[in-house]
Amino acid sequence: MSGAVGTVPDWRTLVAHQQPEWPDRARLGEVVGELARCSPVVTSWECDALTSRLAKVAEGRAFLLQGGDCAERLDNVSSRAIRSKLRLLQQMSVILAAGSGLPVTTVGRIAGQYAKPRSSPTETVDGLTLPVYRGDAVNGTGFTRTERLPDPVRLRRVYDASKYTLDVLRTSGAEVFTSHEGLLLDYEEALTRPDRRSGRRYAGSGHLLWIGDRTRQLDGAHVAYFATIDNPIAVKLGPATTPEHALALIDRLDPDRRPGRLTFVVRMGAQRVRDLLPELVEKVTASGAPVTWVSDPMHGNTFTAPSGHKTRRFGDVLAEVAGFVEVHRALGTHPGGLHVELTGEDVTECVGGAVGLDDLHRSYESACDPRLNADQALELAVLVAEMLR
């Protein structure tokens, strides 16, 4: 078992960062009770299958592609939209497999990525201050008091949408796993179940859950909860991460050193990855921990354009991946994967790429962070495949 439950503090007794201020706690309890009686979205044997795939990545015998929306939208749950994302991920996987010479495990940011951490709990427009948008699992995008009021009923809608998405994915005939940030702990705990065969606890909301860079506190509720589940898990590591913190996370989250259990997703920024990553990789590797290393070249490269849109330069995204690969090649370790925010739709949210996109006004649809469109995502896959060749 990943964490000895008897020695792990109950997450409810610890500080849980980035949680909504639910105004109706009684209604939250009712919804959580309903979810606790629902069937899980994923199965324990599917989670174990992904752990086996990720073990091969950790051993240098496979590559991971993880991608999808920054934040899924409840009003965009359709078989057409789901298949569009899946088709793009499959195309990228074929390109990366050809370049790396390795099998590619495909994991979508899909069927559960409905909540987002934010840098501020509120935002102010024209003198009016309201709660910030935290994803469709919590509140709406419209800047009104009604829309921004956290509503626990949305958690049930997220569950239903995730179940539907999994049904569509399962009928596709492709092997694709699901992932999301395990941010809302009331929701995650409600869908956590013991496996009848092994007695292990699995988060039933998705195959792989990750802890964000803002919620990886060693004494925090997220690390405590994740230590009790046997899914494959990941942790986002930003530029403030020290080797000591990374090693402590391994001790807490993967005490048995099980290959495929723990993935570190690094998001350092294009300008800093070559300086910050080497010591991290060296000390973790020296510890003997079988960690899977993945590059997230999106979150460390966000800026605000003159138009006011949050955006990312394609060149910066590519440069961070290049730095990630170079560091691992220099150390003789495996650059295990790529984690990107993308969509199969023709959006204009990230600038640059071969098409020379710079018109953010034309089709900027993200409710939170900017995504690569299909052309940019495929171009990135081709260029990364060349790095890996």
C-alpha positions as CSV (number, residue, x, y, z in Angstrom):
1,M,0.0,0.0,0.0
2,S,1.3,3.5,-0.9
3,G,0.8,5.0,2.5
4,A,0.3,3.3,5.9
5,V,-3.1,4.7,6.8
6,G,-2.5,4.3,10.5
7,T,0.5,6.6,10.4
8,V,-0.9,9.2,8.0
9,P,-2.8,12.1,9.7
10,D,-6.4,12.5,8.7
11,W,-6.4,15.3,6.1
12,R,-9.5,16.8,7.7
13,T,-7.4,17.8,10.7
14,L,-4.9,19.7,8.5
15,V,-4.9,23.0,6.5
16,A,-6.4,22.4,3.1
17,H,-5.2,25.3,0.8
18,Q,-7.1,26.5,-2.3
19,Q,-10.5,25.3,-1.1
20,P,-13.7,27.3,-1.8
21,E,-15.6,29.1,0.9
22,W,-18.8,27.1,0.5
23,P,-21.6,29.3,1.9
24,D,-24.0,26.4,2.5
25,R,-22.0,23.8,4.4
26,A,-25.2,21.7,5.0
27,R,-25.8,21.5,1.2
28,L,-22.2,20.5,0.7
29,G,-22.6,17.7,3.2
30,E,-25.7,16.5,1.3
31,V,-24.0,16.5,-2.1
32,V,-20.9,14.8,-0.7
33,G,-23.2,12.1,0.9
34,E,-24.8,11.5,-2.5
35,L,-21.5,11.1,-4.2
36,A,-20.3,8.7,-1.5
37,R,-23.2,6.4,-2.6
38,C,-22.3,6.7,-6.3
39,S,-20.2,4.3,-8.2
40,P,-16.6,5.4,-8.9
41,V,-15.8,7.0,-12.3
42,V,-12.8,4.7,-12.8
43,T,-11.9,1.2,-11.6
44,S,-9.0,0.1,-9.4
45,W,-7.7,-2.3,-12.1
46,E,-7.6,0.6,-14.6
47,C,-5.5,2.6,-12.1
48,D,-3.2,-0.3,-11.6
49,A,-2.8,-0.6,-15.4
50,L,-1.7,3.0,-15.6
51,T,0.8,2.4,-12.7
52,S,2.3,-0.4,-14.8
53,R,2.6,1.9,-17.9
54,L,4.2,4.6,-15.8
55,A,6.7,2.1,-14.3
56,K,8.0,1.6,-17.8
57,V,8.3,5.4,-18.3
58,A,10.2,5.6,-15.0
59,E,12.5,2.9,-16.2
60,G,13.2,4.7,-19.5
61,R,11.3,2.2,-21.6
62,A,8.3,4.4,-22.5
63,F,7.2,8.1,-22.8
64,L,4.2,9.8,-21.3
65,L,2.0,12.3,-23.1
66,Q,-0.5,14.1,-20.8
67,G,-2.7,16.9,-22.2
68,G,-6.0,18.6,-22.4
69,D,-8.0,21.6,-21.2
70,C,-6.7,24.0,-18.6
71,A,-10.2,23.7,-17.1
72,E,-13.0,21.6,-18.5
73,R,-16.4,23.3,-19.0
74,L,-19.7,21.7,-18.1
75,D,-21.4,23.4,-21.1
76,N,-18.9,21.8,-23.5
77,V,-19.4,18.1,-22.6
78,S,-20.3,16.4,-25.9
79,S,-19.1,13.3,-27.7
80,R,-17.8,15.6,-30.6
81,A,-15.7,17.7,-28.2
82,I,-14.4,14.6,-26.3
83,R,-13.4,12.8,-29.5
84,S,-11.8,15.9,-30.9
85,K,-9.4,16.0,-27.8
86,L,-8.8,12.3,-28.0
87,R,-8.0,12.5,-31.7
88,L,-5.4,15.2,-31.2
89,L,-3.8,13.3,-28.3
90,Q,-3.6,10.2,-30.4
91,Q,-2.0,12.1,-33.3
92,M,0.6,13.5,-31.0
93,S,1.3,10.1,-29.5
94,V,2.0,8.6,-32.9
95,I,4.4,11.4,-33.7
96,L,6.2,11.1,-30.3
97,A,6.4,7.4,-30.6
98,A,8.0,7.6,-34.0
99,G,10.6,10.2,-32.7
100,S,11.5,8.5,-29.4
101,G,11.3,4.9,-30.6
102,L,9.3,4.2,-27.4
103,P,5.7,3.3,-26.7
104,V,3.7,6.3,-25.6
105,T,1.2,6.2,-22.7
106,T,-1.6,8.7,-23.3
107,V,-3.3,10.5,-20.4
108,G,-5.9,13.2,-20.9
109,R,-6.5,16.2,-18.6
110,I,-10.1,15.1,-19.0
111,A,-13.1,13.7,-17.2
112,G,-12.5,15.6,-14.0
113,Q,-10.3,18.7,-14.6
114,Y,-13.1,21.1,-13.4
115,A,-11.3,22.9,-10.5
116,K,-8.4,25.3,-10.5
117,P,-6.2,26.9,-7.8
118,R,-6.0,30.7,-8.1
119,S,-3.5,33.3,-7.0
120,S,-6.1,35.4,-5.3
121,P,-9.5,34.4,-3.7
122,T,-11.2,37.5,-5.2
123,E,-11.1,39.8,-8.1
124,T,-12.4,43.4,-8.6
125,V,-13.9,44.9,-11.7
126,D,-15.2,48.5,-11.7
127,G,-15.2,48.6,-8.0
128,L,-17.1,45.4,-7.5
129,T,-15.2,42.6,-5.7
130,L,-16.4,39.0,-6.1
131,P,-15.0,35.5,-5.5
132,V,-12.6,34.5,-8.2
133,Y,-13.6,31.8,-10.7
134,R,-12.3,28.5,-9.5
135,G,-13.6,26.2,-12.2
136,D,-17.0,24.9,-13.1
137,A,-16.9,22.5,-10.1
138,V,-17.2,25.5,-7.8
139,N,-18.7,28.5,-9.6
140,G,-19.4,30.2,-12.9
141,T,-17.4,32.5,-15.1
142,G,-20.0,35.4,-15.3
143,F,-19.0,38.4,-13.1
144,T,-22.2,38.4,-11.0
145,R,-22.8,37.6,-7.4
146,T,-25.0,34.7,-8.4
147,E,-22.5,33.2,-10.8
148,R,-19.5,33.5,-8.5
149,L,-21.2,32.1,-5.4
150,P,-19.6,28.6,-4.8
151,D,-22.4,26.1,-5.3
152,P,-21.8,22.5,-4.1
153,V,-24.5,21.2,-6.5
154,R,-21.9,21.7,-9.2
155,L,-19.9,18.8,-7.7
156,R,-22.7,16.4,-8.7
157,R,-22.7,17.9,-12.2
158,V,-19.0,17.3,-12.5
159,Y,-19.4,13.7,-11.5
160,D,-22.1,13.2,-14.1
161,A,-20.1,14.9,-16.8
162,S,-17.0,12.9,-15.9
163,K,-18.9,9.6,-16.0
164,Y,-20.3,10.5,-19.5
165,T,-16.8,11.5,-20.7
166,L,-15.4,8.1,-19.6
167,D,-18.2,6.3,-21.4
168,V,-17.3,8.1,-24.6
169,L,-13.6,7.4,-24.1
170,R,-14.2,3.7,-23.4
171,T,-16.1,3.3,-26.7
172,S,-13.3,4.8,-28.7
173,G,-11.2,1.7,-28.8
174,A,-8.1,3.6,-27.8
175,E,-6.2,3.2,-24.6
176,V,-6.4,6.5,-22.9
177,F,-6.3,7.3,-19.2
178,T,-7.8,10.3,-17.3
179,S,-6.2,12.7,-14.9
180,H,-7.0,15.9,-13.1
181,E,-5.7,18.0,-10.2
182,G,-7.1,16.5,-7.0
183,L,-7.9,19.9,-5.6
184,L,-11.3,19.7,-4.0
185,L,-10.7,17.2,-1.2
186,D,-14.4,16.8,-0.2
187,Y,-15.2,15.6,-3.7
188,E,-12.1,13.3,-3.9
189,E,-12.8,11.7,-0.5
190,A,-16.4,11.1,-1.4
191,L,-15.4,9.1,-4.4
192,T,-12.5,7.2,-2.7
193,R,-13.2,3.5,-2.2
194,P,-11.4,0.4,-0.8
195,D,-10.7,-2.3,-3.4
196,R,-12.6,-5.4,-2.4
197,R,-9.8,-7.7,-3.5
198,S,-6.8,-6.0,-2.0
199,G,-8.2,-3.6,0.6
200,R,-6.2,-0.7,-1.0
201,R,-7.9,2.7,-1.2
202,Y,-8.3,4.2,-4.7
203,A,-9.5,7.7,-5.7
204,G,-12.4,6.8,-7.9
205,S,-12.6,10.2,-9.6
206,G,-9.8,9.6,-12.1
207,H,-6.9,7.3,-13.0
208,L,-4.1,9.7,-12.1
209,L,-4.5,12.7,-9.7
210,W,-1.9,15.4,-9.1
211,I,-1.0,17.8,-6.4
212,G,-0.5,21.3,-7.6
213,D,2.5,23.6,-6.9
214,R,0.3,25.6,-4.6
215,T,-0.9,22.7,-2.5
216,R,2.2,20.5,-2.0
217,Q,2.9,21.6,1.6
218,L,4.4,18.6,3.5
219,D,2.1,19.4,6.5
220,G,-0.9,20.1,4.4
221,A,-4.2,18.3,3.8
222,H,-3.5,17.4,0.1
223,V,-0.3,15.5,0.8
224,A,-2.0,13.7,3.7
225,Y,-4.9,12.6,1.5
226,F,-2.7,11.6,-1.4
227,A,-0.6,9.4,0.9
228,T,-3.7,7.2,1.5
229,I,-4.6,6.4,-2.1
230,D,-3.1,3.8,-4.4
231,N,-3.6,5.5,-7.7
232,P,-0.6,6.6,-9.6
233,I,-0.1,10.3,-8.5
234,A,1.9,13.3,-9.6
235,V,3.2,16.5,-8.0
236,K,3.8,19.8,-9.8
237,L,7.2,21.3,-8.9
238,G,7.7,25.0,-9.5
239,P,10.9,27.0,-9.4
240,A,10.8,27.3,-5.6
241,T,11.1,23.6,-5.1
242,T,14.2,22.5,-3.2
243,P,15.8,19.0,-3.5
244,E,15.1,18.5,0.2
245,H,11.4,19.2,-0.3
246,A,11.2,16.8,-3.3
247,L,12.9,14.0,-1.3
248,A,10.5,14.6,1.6
249,L,7.6,14.4,-0.8
250,I,8.9,11.0,-2.0
251,D,9.1,9.8,1.6
252,R,5.6,10.8,2.3
253,L,3.9,9.8,-1.0
254,D,6.0,6.8,-2.1
255,P,7.6,5.2,1.0
256,D,7.7,1.8,-0.8
257,R,9.5,3.2,-3.8
258,R,7.1,1.6,-6.2
259,P,7.9,2.3,-9.9
260,G,5.0,4.1,-11.6
261,R,3.6,5.4,-8.3
262,L,5.0,8.9,-8.3
263,T,5.5,11.4,-11.1
264,F,7.2,14.8,-10.8
265,V,5.9,17.3,-13.3
266,V,8.4,20.2,-13.4
267,R,7.3,23.7,-14.4
268,M,10.3,26.0,-14.0
269,G,10.0,28.4,-16.9
270,A,12.0,28.6,-20.1
271,Q,14.6,30.9,-18.6
272,R,15.2,28.9,-15.4
273,V,14.8,25.2,-16.2
274,R,18.5,24.7,-17.1
275,D,19.6,26.3,-13.8
276,L,17.1,24.8,-11.4
277,L,16.4,21.3,-12.7
278,P,19.9,19.6,-12.6
279,E,20.3,19.6,-8.8
280,L,16.7,18.4,-8.4
281,V,17.2,15.5,-10.7
282,E,20.7,14.6,-9.4
283,K,19.6,14.4,-5.8
284,V,16.4,12.5,-6.4
285,T,18.2,10.1,-8.7
286,A,20.9,9.6,-6.1
287,S,18.2,8.6,-3.6
288,G,17.2,5.7,-5.7
289,A,13.6,6.7,-5.9
290,P,12.0,5.5,-9.2
291,V,10.4,8.8,-10.0
292,T,8.9,9.6,-13.5
293,W,10.1,13.0,-14.7
294,V,7.7,15.0,-16.9
295,S,8.0,18.6,-18.4
296,D,5.1,21.0,-18.0
297,P,6.3,23.9,-20.3
298,M,3.1,25.8,-20.0
299,H,2.6,27.2,-16.5
300,G,6.0,28.8,-16.0
301,N,5.7,30.8,-19.2
302,T,2.4,32.7,-18.9
303,F,2.2,36.5,-19.3
304,T,-0.4,39.1,-20.0
305,A,-0.6,40.5,-23.6
306,P,-1.2,44.2,-24.2
307,S,-4.8,43.2,-25.0
308,G,-5.3,42.0,-21.5
309,H,-5.4,38.3,-22.4
310,K,-3.3,35.8,-20.5
311,T,-1.1,34.0,-23.1
312,R,2.0,32.0,-23.7
313,R,4.6,32.1,-26.5
314,F,5.0,29.0,-28.5
315,G,8.8,29.6,-28.5
316,D,8.9,29.7,-24.7
317,V,7.0,26.5,-24.5
318,L,9.4,24.8,-26.9
319,A,12.4,26.3,-25.1
320,E,11.4,24.8,-21.7
321,V,11.0,21.4,-23.2
322,A,14.4,21.7,-24.9
323,G,16.0,22.6,-21.6
324,F,14.2,19.7,-19.8
325,V,15.5,17.2,-22.4
326,E,19.0,18.7,-22.3
327,V,19.3,18.4,-18.5
328,H,18.2,14.8,-18.5
329,R,20.5,13.9,-21.4
330,A,23.5,15.5,-19.6
331,L,22.7,13.6,-16.5
332,G,22.0,10.3,-18.2
333,T,18.4,10.2,-16.9
334,H,15.2,9.8,-18.8
335,P,13.1,12.8,-20.0
336,G,10.0,10.8,-19.3
337,G,7.1,12.9,-20.6
338,L,5.3,16.0,-21.7
339,H,2.3,17.7,-19.9
340,V,0.6,20.4,-21.9
341,E,-2.7,22.4,-22.0
342,L,-4.3,22.0,-25.4
343,T,-7.5,21.7,-27.3
344,G,-8.6,20.2,-30.6
345,E,-10.5,23.4,-31.3
346,D,-9.3,26.3,-33.5
347,V,-8.7,28.7,-30.6
348,T,-6.3,31.7,-30.5
349,E,-4.9,31.7,-27.0
350,C,-1.2,31.1,-27.3
351,V,0.9,33.2,-29.7
352,G,3.5,32.0,-32.2
353,G,4.2,28.7,-33.9
354,A,4.6,28.1,-37.6
355,V,1.2,29.7,-38.3
356,G,2.5,32.9,-36.7
357,L,-0.6,33.3,-34.6
358,D,-0.9,36.7,-32.9
359,D,-4.6,37.6,-33.1
360,L,-5.8,36.6,-29.6
361,H,-9.1,38.4,-30.1
362,R,-10.3,36.1,-32.8
363,S,-11.2,33.0,-30.8
364,Y,-10.0,33.2,-27.2
365,E,-12.3,30.8,-25.3
366,S,-10.4,29.6,-22.3
367,A,-12.0,30.5,-19.0
368,C,-8.7,30.3,-17.2
369,D,-5.3,29.6,-18.8
370,P,-4.4,29.7,-22.5
371,R,-4.2,26.4,-24.5
372,L,-2.3,25.4,-27.6
373,N,-4.6,24.9,-30.5
374,A,-4.5,21.7,-32.7
375,D,-1.9,23.1,-35.1
376,Q,0.4,24.4,-32.4
377,A,0.1,21.1,-30.4
378,L,1.0,19.0,-33.4
379,E,3.9,21.3,-34.3
380,L,5.1,20.9,-30.7
381,A,4.9,17.1,-30.9
382,V,6.9,17.1,-34.1
383,L,9.6,19.3,-32.6
384,V,9.8,17.4,-29.4
385,A,10.0,14.1,-31.4
386,E,13.1,15.5,-33.1
387,M,14.6,16.3,-29.7
388,L,14.0,12.7,-28.6
389,R,15.1,11.1,-31.8
